[in-house]
């Protein structure tokens, strides 16, 4: 009678496959053997990038001021800078705008397009201008003209869709790479246009032809073409929206 060891003697007792680094030939052989077959092995060509872990809340101005405000304005500005990934995440997280708490949170403390005209046309910095830019003014939701514009914004979008047969996509808050500037168009049209709806309370019972007679009205007409007046503060708002969304046309 023979033992197993006698019947099947090991060829090399000292052999250990882990003592040798795999060669390119070894990898090629393994890849060929696994080709076309289901396997739980992943073929990694390069190290996987580390995931970026951050909380969107840390990107709000109040949180930035809380963490680095004591270090001065340069530290604050540096901390407001955003990566492209963060910009996209905030844009998505703020969709719905005034009905979305995130939108209010991320706008606070930033210069947004609705205030671009006021800043560009101001001759000096005043306390009221700073309060307006920082969102520290008294809430305007109760002002009749603001209520009218808010109530009829959706109707304006529907009217545009019906007249043009173009689809309008929701938009959130678009921030600059510096994180200082922001814009929230009322909608996105195609890949190159933004939609901004205006429902002037003072012209609510007028035709467009009648509204054009109002001094300082936001729209002018040449021939059969209607245009937004460049001297109106809406012009600066729309230009800011186009810049921050990287689009070329306004509707």
Backbone torsions as a table, in degrees:
resi	resn	phi	psi	omega
1	UNK	NA	137.4	-178.7
2	UNK	-116.4	148.4	176.7
3	UNK	-79.2	166.2	177.9
4	UNK	-61.7	-40.7	-179.5
5	UNK	-61.1	-36.6	179.7
6	UNK	-72.4	-37.7	-179.6
7	UNK	-73.0	-36.1	-178.1
8	UNK	-128.1	73.2	-178.8
9	UNK	-67.6	136.1	177.7
10	UNK	-63.3	138.7	-178.1
11	UNK	-73.3	-34.4	-178.6
12	UNK	-151.1	102.9	-176.7
13	UNK	-66.9	-21.6	-176.0
14	UNK	-92.2	-0.7	-176.2
15	UNK	-70.4	130.8	177.3
16	UNK	-139.6	112.6	-176.3
17	UNK	-65.3	-16.5	-177.8
18	UNK	-85.9	-6.5	-178.1
19	UNK	-83.1	-8.4	-178.0
20	UNK	-119.1	134.3	176.4
21	UNK	-69.8	139.1	178.1
22	UNK	-65.8	140.1	179.6
23	UNK	-93.8	171.9	177.0
24	UNK	-62.5	-32.7	177.3
25	UNK	-65.4	-38.7	177.4
26	UNK	-61.3	-43.5	-178.6
27	UNK	-66.4	-41.8	178.6
28	UNK	-61.4	-41.2	179.8
29	UNK	-63.0	-44.0	-179.4
30	UNK	-64.7	-41.5	-179.8
31	UNK	-63.2	-42.4	179.2
32	UNK	-63.4	-39.2	-178.7
33	UNK	-69.1	-32.7	-177.6
34	UNK	-88.9	-11.9	-176.4
35	UNK	-56.7	126.5	178.3
36	UNK	78.2	2.0	-179.6
37	UNK	-113.3	145.7	174.6
38	UNK	-68.1	133.6	179.8
39	UNK	-148.9	148.2	176.6
40	UNK	-84.8	6.3	-178.1
41	UNK	-95.2	133.4	175.6
42	UNK	-98.5	139.8	177.6
43	UNK	-97.3	104.0	-175.9
44	UNK	-93.0	117.4	179.1
45	UNK	-83.7	-25.7	-179.8
46	UNK	-154.6	160.1	179.2
47	UNK	-59.3	141.6	177.7
48	UNK	-69.9	138.3	178.9
49	UNK	-66.2	144.8	178.3
50	UNK	-70.9	137.6	178.4
51	UNK	-71.1	143.3	178.1
52	UNK	-88.6	115.5	-177.7
53	UNK	-102.7	118.6	175.5
54	UNK	-156.5	156.1	175.9
55	UNK	-100.7	132.4	-179.8
56	UNK	-58.3	-30.5	-178.1
57	UNK	-60.6	-30.5	-178.7
58	UNK	-70.6	-11.1	-178.2
59	UNK	-94.3	0.9	177.6
60	UNK	-79.6	150.9	-178.3
61	UNK	-61.1	-43.2	178.0
62	UNK	-57.3	-40.3	179.6
63	UNK	-69.9	-37.4	178.2
64	UNK	-64.2	-43.3	178.7
65	UNK	-63.5	-36.2	-179.8
66	UNK	-66.8	-36.2	-174.6
67	UNK	-87.8	-38.0	-175.7
68	UNK	-127.5	6.2	-177.4
69	UNK	-56.7	-33.4	-178.3
70	UNK	-71.0	-12.6	-178.3
71	UNK	-88.8	-5.2	176.2
72	UNK	102.7	172.4	-174.4
73	UNK	-61.0	-36.2	-178.6
74	UNK	-63.4	-41.1	178.9
75	UNK	-67.0	-36.4	179.3
76	UNK	-65.0	-48.8	-179.4
77	UNK	-61.7	-42.1	179.7
78	UNK	-62.7	-37.3	-178.1
79	UNK	-75.2	-17.7	-179.8
80	UNK	-81.4	-15.9	-178.5
81	UNK	-60.0	142.8	-175.2
82	UNK	-124.3	146.1	171.9
83	UNK	-81.8	165.5	178.3
84	UNK	-60.5	-37.1	179.4
85	UNK	-63.7	-41.6	179.3
86	UNK	-67.9	-39.1	177.2
87	UNK	-59.2	-46.8	-179.9
88	UNK	-64.2	-41.3	-178.9
89	UNK	-62.7	-41.2	179.6
90	UNK	-68.7	-40.0	179.0
91	UNK	-59.0	-42.6	-180.0
92	UNK	-71.6	-41.5	-175.9
93	UNK	-68.7	-16.8	-176.8
94	UNK	-107.7	7.8	177.7
95	UNK	-58.6	137.6	-174.3
96	UNK	106.6	-20.3	175.3
97	UNK	51.6	-119.0	-168.9
98	UNK	-62.8	-17.1	176.0
99	UNK	-88.1	-1.8	-177.6
100	UNK	-112.2	118.2	-179.8
101	UNK	-56.4	-32.1	179.6
102	UNK	-62.0	-35.3	-178.9
103	UNK	-61.9	-45.9	178.7
104	UNK	-64.7	-38.5	-177.4
105	UNK	-64.8	-43.9	-176.2
106	UNK	-82.3	-19.5	176.7
107	UNK	-76.2	-31.9	-173.1
108	UNK	-58.7	127.7	177.2
109	UNK	85.5	0.6	180.0
110	UNK	-113.3	152.6	177.7
111	UNK	-84.7	109.4	-176.8
112	UNK	-102.5	161.9	-169.7
113	UNK	-58.4	-30.9	180.0
114	UNK	-63.4	-17.8	179.0
115	UNK	-106.9	0.4	-178.7
116	UNK	-58.2	-44.4	-178.4
117	UNK	-61.6	-43.8	-179.4
118	UNK	-61.7	-39.3	-179.3
119	UNK	-72.0	-45.2	-176.7
120	UNK	-67.6	-29.2	-176.9
121	UNK	-95.6	-5.4	-179.2
122	UNK	-76.1	141.7	179.8
123	UNK	-92.8	-17.6	177.4
124	UNK	-155.2	160.4	-180.0
125	UNK	-85.2	122.2	-179.9
126	UNK	-117.2	163.4	179.4
127	UNK	-62.1	-38.1	-179.3
128	UNK	-68.1	-35.4	178.3
129	UNK	-66.9	-43.5	178.6
130	UNK	-62.3	-43.4	179.5
131	UNK	-62.6	-38.3	179.5
132	UNK	-66.6	-45.9	-178.5
133	UNK	-63.8	-40.4	-177.0
134	UNK	-84.4	1.0	178.8
135	UNK	72.7	27.3	-177.6
136	UNK	-99.4	2.9	177.1
137	UNK	-72.8	161.4	176.9
138	UNK	-60.2	140.7	-178.6
139	UNK	-55.6	137.5	-176.7
140	UNK	-99.9	4.4	-175.4
141	UNK	-59.5	-26.0	-178.2
142	UNK	-86.7	-8.9	178.9
143	UNK	-70.6	132.4	-173.2
144	UNK	-57.9	-43.6	-178.0
145	UNK	-65.8	-36.4	178.4
146	UNK	-69.0	-42.2	177.3
147	UNK	-59.2	-43.5	-179.6
148	UNK	-61.1	-46.3	-180.0
149	UNK	-63.1	-42.2	-179.6
150	UNK	-66.4	-42.7	-178.2
151	UNK	-65.0	-32.8	-173.9
152	UNK	-101.0	2.2	-179.3
153	UNK	-61.2	-46.8	179.8
154	UNK	-63.0	-36.4	178.2
155	UNK	-64.9	-36.7	177.0
156	UNK	-64.5	-40.6	177.9
157	UNK	-64.3	-42.5	179.1
158	UNK	-63.3	-40.7	179.7
159	UNK	-63.5	-40.4	178.3
160	UNK	-64.0	-44.9	-179.5
161	UNK	-61.7	-42.1	180.0
162	UNK	-65.7	-41.5	-176.1
163	UNK	-73.4	-32.9	-173.9
164	UNK	-107.3	-15.9	-174.3
165	UNK	59.5	28.0	178.1
166	UNK	-105.6	143.0	-178.7
167	UNK	-84.2	136.8	178.7
168	UNK	-109.0	125.9	179.4
169	UNK	-100.8	145.2	178.7
170	UNK	-63.9	151.4	178.7
171	UNK	-131.5	147.1	173.2
172	UNK	-102.7	-147.9	-179.7
173	UNK	-95.0	123.7	177.8
174	UNK	-99.9	120.5	-179.2
175	UNK	-108.5	150.9	176.8
176	UNK	-74.8	166.7	178.0
177	UNK	-61.6	-30.3	178.0
178	UNK	-72.0	-19.5	-177.4
179	UNK	77.7	1.8	-176.7
180	UNK	-88.9	-37.5	-175.4
181	UNK	-102.4	149.9	179.1
182	UNK	-149.5	159.1	177.8
183	UNK	-151.8	146.2	-179.3
184	UNK	-134.0	81.5	176.8
185	UNK	-62.2	154.3	-178.8
186	UNK	-70.3	-18.0	178.1
187	UNK	-173.5	166.4	176.9
188	UNK	-117.6	133.2	-177.8
189	UNK	-120.4	117.6	-177.4
190	UNK	61.4	-148.5	-178.9
191	UNK	-106.2	-0.1	-173.4
192	UNK	-134.7	4.3	-175.3
193	UNK	-131.1	152.9	172.7
194	UNK	-116.9	154.3	176.8
195	UNK	-115.6	127.3	175.1
196	UNK	-124.9	120.8	-176.5
197	UNK	-99.9	131.0	175.8
198	UNK	-125.7	129.4	179.7
199	UNK	-125.1	79.3	-175.6
200	UNK	-63.1	124.4	-176.9
201	UNK	-63.0	-37.9	-177.8
202	UNK	-66.5	-17.0	-179.2
203	UNK	-112.5	19.3	-171.7
204	UNK	-64.5	-25.2	-179.0
205	UNK	-112.2	19.8	-177.6
206	UNK	-112.8	157.8	167.3
207	UNK	-80.8	167.9	178.3
208	UNK	-61.3	-40.4	-179.9
209	UNK	-60.0	-39.4	178.5
210	UNK	-71.0	-40.6	-179.0
211	UNK	-64.7	-30.0	179.5
212	UNK	-63.5	-18.7	-179.8
213	UNK	-82.6	-10.7	179.3
214	UNK	-71.2	129.8	178.8
215	UNK	-64.2	129.7	179.1
216	UNK	79.2	12.5	178.8
217	UNK	-61.6	150.5	-171.2
218	UNK	-74.7	-15.3	-175.5
219	UNK	-117.7	144.4	173.6
220	UNK	-123.2	165.2	-178.8
221	UNK	-133.5	130.1	174.0
222	UNK	-125.5	113.8	-174.8
223	UNK	65.8	-121.6	177.8
224	UNK	-104.9	10.8	-175.2
225	UNK	-105.5	128.3	175.4
226	UNK	-98.5	136.9	-178.7
227	UNK	-137.2	150.7	174.6
228	UNK	-77.7	129.3	-178.3
229	UNK	-66.8	130.7	-178.3
230	UNK	-68.1	-24.9	-179.4
231	UNK	-83.9	-5.8	-179.9
232	UNK	-84.6	148.0	-177.0
233	UNK	-67.7	-19.8	174.3
234	UNK	-62.5	-31.1	-179.5
235	UNK	-59.2	-45.9	-179.7
236	UNK	-66.3	-35.8	178.0
237	UNK	-61.7	-47.8	-177.6
238	UNK	-68.1	-39.4	177.7
239	UNK	-61.7	-38.4	176.7
240	UNK	-64.7	-39.8	177.8
241	UNK	-62.8	-44.6	179.6
242	UNK	-61.8	-42.2	-178.4
243	UNK	-65.8	-47.5	-173.9
244	UNK	-75.0	-24.3	176.3
245	UNK	-94.8	-1.9	-179.2
246	UNK	58.3	42.2	178.1
247	UNK	-117.7	169.4	-169.5
248	UNK	-118.2	-15.0	-173.8
249	UNK	-127.9	147.6	173.8
250	UNK	-113.5	147.7	178.9
251	UNK	-119.5	NA	NA
